[in-house]
Amino acid sequence: MPRYIIEREVGSVSLDELQAVGRKSNEVLDEMEGVVWIRSYVSDAEGKIYCEYDAPSAEAVMEHARRAGVPANRISEVSMEINPDMFR
């Protein structure tokens, strides 16, 4: 299954807003086969959230964003995952 990194331009977001968006995202994910939210990283300094998803296609990621009502300003498919242990 391909993995994607999604860049979302959200501006300043409160914890309450994040919780509401997270709940809506999970509701939509329950309705979509094969789309899995792995984790997200919030950058208050940039006003962005970076999300990691497994999905059958970039189009499926966009459909999730549309249904959840969240931006997906940039979607990048991960071609390789590396970590420090690979180089020891």
Backbone torsions as a table, in degrees:
resi	resn	phi	psi	omega
1	MET	NA	128.4	177.8
2	PRO	-63.2	150.0	176.7
3	ARG	-113.7	143.1	-177.6
4	TYR	-129.9	147.7	169.4
5	ILE	-110.4	126.8	-178.2
6	ILE	-112.6	128.5	175.2
7	GLU	-100.3	123.7	-179.0
8	ARG	-118.8	120.9	175.3
9	GLU	-87.8	111.3	-173.2
10	VAL	-122.7	-9.5	-175.2
11	GLY	70.0	-151.1	179.1
12	SER	-81.5	128.3	-177.5
13	VAL	-128.4	130.9	178.5
14	SER	-81.3	164.5	177.4
15	LEU	-61.2	-39.6	177.5
16	ASP	-61.9	-40.8	178.2
17	GLU	-65.9	-41.3	177.7
18	LEU	-61.0	-41.9	179.4
19	GLN	-63.9	-42.2	179.4
20	ALA	-64.3	-43.7	179.4
21	VAL	-66.0	-41.2	178.2
22	GLY	-61.7	-42.0	177.8
23	ARG	-63.8	-44.5	179.6
24	LYS	-63.7	-41.5	178.4
25	SER	-58.6	-46.5	179.5
26	ASN	-64.1	-37.3	176.4
27	GLU	-59.9	-45.1	179.9
28	VAL	-66.8	-41.5	179.4
29	LEU	-60.1	-36.0	178.3
30	ASP	-62.0	-22.9	-178.7
31	GLU	-95.0	-7.5	-174.4
32	MET	-115.3	123.3	179.2
33	GLU	-78.3	131.9	172.6
34	GLY	85.6	-1.9	178.3
35	VAL	-103.2	121.9	-174.5
36	VAL	-128.9	125.9	175.4
37	TRP	-84.4	120.4	-178.3
38	ILE	-88.6	-57.8	179.0
39	ARG	-168.4	167.6	177.2
40	SER	-137.9	154.2	178.1
41	TYR	-125.5	129.4	-177.9
42	VAL	-103.6	130.2	174.2
43	SER	-116.0	98.9	176.4
44	ASP	-62.1	-37.6	-177.8
45	ALA	-61.5	-36.3	-178.9
46	GLU	-96.8	-13.8	-175.4
47	GLY	68.7	35.8	-177.0
48	LYS	-132.3	155.2	170.2
49	ILE	-123.5	132.8	177.3
50	TYR	-109.2	121.6	-175.6
51	CYS	-116.7	145.0	178.4
52	GLU	-112.3	125.0	-177.1
53	TYR	-133.4	147.7	162.4
54	ASP	-100.9	136.3	-179.2
55	ALA	-160.8	156.0	179.9
56	PRO	-68.6	-21.6	-178.4
57	SER	-164.0	163.5	174.6
58	ALA	-64.1	-32.5	178.2
59	GLU	-63.0	-36.3	177.4
60	ALA	-66.6	-37.6	176.6
61	VAL	-63.8	-44.0	178.5
62	MET	-63.1	-39.4	179.0
63	GLU	-64.1	-41.1	176.3
64	HIS	-60.1	-46.9	-179.7
65	ALA	-60.1	-43.1	179.8
66	ARG	-61.6	-49.0	-178.6
67	ARG	-65.8	-36.2	-178.5
68	ALA	-80.9	-14.2	-179.8
69	GLY	74.5	33.5	178.9
70	VAL	-120.2	149.6	179.1
71	PRO	-73.2	152.2	170.6
72	ALA	-136.5	81.2	-172.7
73	ASN	-71.4	-29.7	179.3
74	ARG	-149.9	132.7	178.0
75	ILE	-122.9	123.1	179.9
76	SER	-121.0	127.4	175.3
77	GLU	-79.2	134.2	178.6
78	VAL	-81.5	123.8	179.8
79	SER	-93.3	-23.7	179.0
80	MET	-158.1	139.6	174.9
81	GLU	-107.4	130.0	178.7
82	ILE	-126.5	160.1	175.8
83	ASN	-148.5	164.0	-175.2
84	PRO	-58.0	-33.1	-178.0
85	ASP	-63.2	-22.8	179.9
86	MET	-68.1	-16.9	-172.9
87	PHE	-114.3	20.4	178.9
88	ARG	-100.9	NA	NA
